[in-house]
Amino acid sequence: MELMKFQIQASEQIAGRYSEYMKEPLPGLGGKFVPFYQNLSAITGAGKTLILADCIEQIRAYSTTQPVVLWLSKGKVIVSQTLENFTSGKYVENIPDFLAKPLLECRERDLLDDTKGLLLIATVGKINQKDKADGDRRVFQTGIDNANNSLWEMLKIRKNYSGVIRDLIIVYDEGHNLSDQQTRLLLDLNPTALIAASATTKVPKELEWYIARLKKEKELKDSDLVTVVSNKQVVKSGLIKKFISIGGYMTPMEIAIHNLLEDFREVEQSVLDLACDFKPKAIYVSDTNMLLETSEVDDPLVPFEERKARPIKIWKHLVDEGIEPREIAVYCNLKFDRRFPKPSNFNLFSGGDNDYEEFIAGNYRHIIFNQSLQEGWDDPSCYFAYIDKDMGSNTQVTQVIGRVLRQPKATHYADDKLNMANFYIKTDEKDVFKSIIEDIRKTLSIDIPEIAISYHVAKSSGKNRPTVQPKMEVEVPDIVINSEKAMLEIKDVIDKMIDYSYDVNNTIGAGNQIQVVAEVGSYCGEEIGYITQHSNQVTARWIFKREMDKLAKNAITLCDISAKKFDALVEYNSNAAIYIKNEAKKVADIYRRNSVIMQNPLDTTPIGEVFITEDSKEFHNAVHPQYSDFNIFELEFARELDSRNVLWMRNPANGFLKIPLLDGKGTDTFNPDFIVWTENEILALDTKGSHLIAEDSNRKLFYIEKACEGKELIIRLVSEKKYNERQEVIDTSGYTVWMVKQGTICPTTCSTLKDAVDICINS
């Protein structure tokens, strides 16, 4: 699976810090050393599993032994998904040099044979036991594969056939759940590294002593122990939705769900209009066996038609609203008596984790569940959630929101209905809803300030729309990168690259000098020594592709790396690796220098609905009646545009018109603030602050070629203050319009914003 640039940066930071630490790890007690520690802090949807998979493959490349990785998660569902993804699913190609298997299927020969890395996957329940001699967890039992030691002891020893101890990397997904007891057991394995993935930096007390030593003796800061994934980059990448709409319903359940289904059908239509290859889904969260009207327990000893449990009431209403029963799943421990069975078309999954695979295989579009499905089920096609206020605390409401944030196909669409998560919260009191909203706002404003939130309280069937429709049909051209002129030169570089398949000198690195501690028996009496070891080999293809992903991701499609010479095995710090990285840089430079940004006037995208918040402003001549999210300068510019007889719109962040950039110095796309349609042109106008104009005028002002006849797409920047050609301020009042004339950036100054808009439209 392809990594995004921010994911590569995160994985490389962890692996690089690991490699640096392992050159001189801190000595511990009894010949051990203090394990490397790192926390990956990333929000839901950032791709933590993919980042960690790439990280352990890099650590393998840096390591002098083929490492053993113990990958732990809290829930069985998550472990099942992880195992499938690493053995036959979407992450197989990211760990090509690992053998992945369940922990309990590990055999002594797996640890002895170190031709590959070993990835063992388990729930924490497999290790979370105070007395390892008791219980039925086979991880502590002896006799596995006729071994003399238990699996746990084998993991502690983990020697290969040559008697060399293999590195042990412990990866704990959702690391904030790591307890002191679990930590003690894991440290008992003498791990080389502990890597936790969590949205928080909480650590158990058992690790505090180790972390204190790392900070003091390695002079590390808190930031050196945490790799933070930028939430802004996650949102911008399209991995999660941009907007959240939250409605509080002081009404019967039926009205809230009716409104949900109305919105659901609108999103269905938008999916069809834009030819998206997914179908929207909805979830309905409530208690299982409680009655809707009271706090009494539902009676299973009555016919189905008389049952009043919340999941049943929701199911009945969905069917009444026209939803086919085959599209509805009920995932909870709902009680039925054999004398009063459920209907044959009532798809009940009451076995918890044991039913999960069958549930997933059904691909249901309306899922009724209680809190048991909150962790592990993340379907990007889920756009809607009905939440009953009695389901639990406000924190649990926030957790459900996290389940609906992923975005289908990691793509933001030209209709903001498809970029928005929708929540319908049933509550009896307005103050309860306000409390929930306040908690959500506090959480998301800290964790994901880039997501815009709209909320409203509904007392009847009336609806408050968080998006507004365009007043007319209008389209924007698609902008692409044409790299045809770069192909021959790139092919020449690829063809001439050196084949290291039979080179025994340049493929070997200088070797790392590793500090080792003799087992004298006490911390003070340990003896320090050094040995030189070489890292594991990786393919030339792996190195080349990684560099291209960082330098110019799209350019890899122009590179034929199927040739056998790319199978050559080299050490990551060898002369060969350095050469391959330099060749990748050469290819990236050729790609950027010879590619052209083009528009096809015949290949267009229709403008859909836009998201608005409570501070939206109304306009008369714009494509939409309202827009939100303005700073002061942008709002003044929008009002001046609206006073003209031209059609215009506010282009949202990550918006409808995206212009790719080729310089590789920052973001990969440019989203102008405003779009204006004139008789012969489409204008991409961007308002800039003084601190940005020097960089952005050089990056974002260029001529865009056309693939065929049609309107020209022209970029112009507008800044406050007057500038000269050297981008120096010559007057702190007034404005400057930046344009490209005959291939040169030309500033045109004026005194009023009215004049600036006139220059933008008429020049």
Sequence and secondary structure as in RCSB ss.txt:
>XXXX:A:sequence
MELMKFQIQASEQIAGRYSEYMKEPLPGLGGKFVPFYQNLSAITGAGKTLILADCIEQIRAYSTTQPVVLWLSKG
KVIVSQTLENFTSGKYVENIPDFLAKPLLECRERDLLDDTKGLLLIATVGKINQKDKADGDRRVFQTGIDNANNS
LWEMLKIRKNYSGVIRDLIIVYDEGHNLSDQQTRLLLDLNPTALIAASATTKVPKELEWYIARLKKEKELKDSDL
VTVVSNKQVVKSGLIKKFISIGGYMTPMEIAIHNLLEDFREVEQSVLDLACDFKPKAIYVSDTNMLLETSEVDDP
LVPFEERKARPIKIWKHLVDEGIEPREIAVYCNLKFDRRFPKPSNFNLFSGGDNDYEEFIAGNYRHIIFNQSLQE
GWDDPSCYFAYIDKDMGSNTQVTQVIGRVLRQPKATHYADDKLNMANFYIKTDEKDVFKSIIEDIRKTLSIDIPE
IAISYHVAKSSGKNRPTVQPKMEVEVPDIVINSEKAMLEIKDVIDKMIDYSYDVNNTIGAGNQIQVVAEVGSYCG
EEIGYITQHSNQVTARWIFKREMDKLAKNAITLCDISAKKFDALVEYNSNAAIYIKNEAKKVADIYRRNSVIMQN
PLDTTPIGEVFITEDSKEFHNAVHPQYSDFNIFELEFARELDSRNVLWMRNPANGFLKIPLLDGKGTDTFNPDFI
VWTENEILALDTKGSHLIAEDSNRKLFYIEKACEGKELIIRLVSEKKYNERQEVIDTSGYTVWMVKQGTICPTTC
STLKDAVDICINS
>XXXX:A:secstr
    HHHHHHHHHHHHHHHHHHTS  B STT B  EEEEEE  TTS HHHHHHHHHHHHHHH SS  EEEEEESS
HHHHHHHHHHHHTSTTGGG TTEEEEEGGG  HHHHH  SSEEEEEEEGGGT  S TTSSS GGG S GGG SS 
HHHHHHH B TTS B  EEEEEETGGG  HHHHHHHHTT  SEEEEEESS    HHHHHHHHHHHHHTT  GGGG
EEE  HHHHHHHTSB SEEEEEEE S HHHHHHHHHHHHHHHHHHHHHTT S   EEEEE  SSBBSSSS B  S
SS GGG  BHHHHHHHHHHHTT  GGGEEEES    BTTB   TT  B  SGGGGHHHHHHTT SEEEE GGGTT
T   TTEEEEEEEGGGS HHHHHHHHHHT B GGG   SSGGGGEEEEEEE S HHHHHHHHHHHHHHHHHH TT
SEEEEEEESSS    SEE  SS  EEEEEEEE GGGHHHHHHHHHHS   TT SSTTS   EEEEEEE  SSSTT
 EEEEEEE   EEEHHHHHHHHHHHH GGGGGG    SGGGG EEETTSHHHHHHHHHHHHHHHHHHHH EEEEE
EEEEEE   EE  TT EE SSBSSSEE    HHHHHHHHHHHTSSSEEEE  TT S  EE  S SS SEE  SEE
EE SSEEEEEEEE HHHHHHHHHHH    EESSSS EEEEEEEEEEEE TTS EEEEEEEEEEEEETTEEEEEEE
SSHHHHHHHHHH 
